[in-house]
Amino acid sequence: MRRVVLAGLVLLAGCGHSAVGSRSGDVAFRVILERENPGLCVRAPQFAVARTSTEWISIWHRQTQCRPVATPSQAPGLGKNEAGLAAWWKVEGCLGYTVRTGSVRLDGGTLVVTAASAGPSGGACAAVIGNLESFLAVDDGVVESAHTIRFVLDGATFGEISTR
């Protein structure tokens, strides 16, 4: 039995990076910002991943570029080993919607970000167009091991991006 376990570990170690990409399970994530943004700086659905601080700043500025302010807002920092994910999910024709990421999960070579949206409470609707958007931080090693990032909102796939 010990030889079988040892042989399995040696085989797994020999697989290297591809073995990491084939595992599955929940992934820890940190919500940086989730909201309905009345400024349509990015037309949904669009998705992005940032693996460097320069990429992250660029993504963050896409989100703020059309606002009528003198200076763009500063991008919130990512941790040393974090990658940033941005999801501009969909445009709603009424303010008061919310979006909340429920899970991030590695499923083989696919990182799946799952979120849910909810309409305004009490059915009240201010007729202003708003973009549901999420900005998340996840472990960069997990993003590196994934081939694809899939974005699922309310049970439907809204988009996929390649990490390669």
Secondary structure by P-SEA (a helix, b strand, c coil): caaaaaaaaaaaaaacaaaaaacbbbbbbbbcccccccccccccccccccccaaaaaaaaaaaccccccccccccccccccbbbbbbccccccccbbbbbbccccccccbbbbbbccccccccccccbbbbbbccccccaaaaaaccbbbbbcccccccccccc
